[in-house]
Amino acid sequence: MKLVASSGYAQTVTSASGLVRDSITGENLPFVTILFENSTVGTATDVDGRFKLKNAHGYHTLQVSYINSSLKI
């Protein structure tokens, strides 16, 4: 998984936005969970792998998780 993000700082508000891609295939990853670490402030990527996140608590580290369940029958 590859996370491409940008962030901005204005007073005490931190924001992050970006695109999450598979590091092997390069495909955009939908429904990836992204949180500011040690907080409950978070979001999920949209169907195109993009996200926008605002936080007013001064957290700066992102925590990213993704579950891929490939079912082969």
C-alpha positions in Angstrom: 0.0 0.0 0.0 1.3 3.4 -0.9 -0.1 6.6 0.7 0.3 9.8 -1.2 -0.8 12.7 1.0 -0.4 16.4 1.5 -1.0 18.3 4.7 -1.6 21.8 5.7 -1.2 23.7 8.9 -3.2 26.9 9.9 -3.2 27.9 13.5 -4.2 24.7 15.4 -6.0 23.0 12.5 -4.3 20.1 10.7 -5.6 18.8 7.5 -4.5 15.9 5.3 -5.7 14.8 1.8 -4.4 12.4 -0.7 -4.6 9.2 -2.7 -4.0 5.6 -1.5 -2.6 3.1 -4.0 -1.5 -0.5 -4.0 2.3 -0.4 -4.1 2.5 -3.4 -6.4 -0.3 -2.9 -8.9 -0.6 0.9 -8.7 -4.4 0.6 -8.4 -6.2 3.1 -6.3 -7.6 1.5 -3.1 -11.1 2.3 -2.0 -12.4 2.1 1.6 -9.0 2.3 3.3 -9.4 3.6 6.9 -7.2 6.6 7.8 -7.0 8.1 11.3 -5.0 10.7 13.1 -2.9 8.5 15.4 -4.1 8.3 19.0 -7.4 9.9 18.2 -10.9 9.0 16.9 -10.7 11.5 14.1 -10.7 9.7 10.8 -12.2 8.9 7.5 -12.1 6.3 4.7 -11.0 6.7 1.1 -13.7 7.0 -1.5 -14.2 4.6 -4.4 -11.3 6.3 -6.2 -8.9 6.0 -3.3 -9.0 9.7 -2.4 -9.5 11.1 1.1 -9.7 14.5 2.9 -9.3 14.8 6.6 -9.5 17.8 9.0 -8.4 17.7 12.6 -8.5 20.5 15.2 -6.6 18.7 17.9 -3.0 19.0 16.7 -2.4 15.4 15.8 0.1 15.0 12.9 0.7 11.3 12.4 -1.7 9.3 10.2 -2.6 5.6 10.9 -3.7 3.7 7.8 -5.4 0.3 7.7 -6.8 -1.8 4.9 -8.4 -5.2 4.8 -8.3 -7.1 1.5 -10.4 -10.2 1.4 -10.0 -12.0 -1.8 -12.3 -15.0 -2.0 -11.5 -17.8 -4.5 -13.8 -20.7 -4.9 
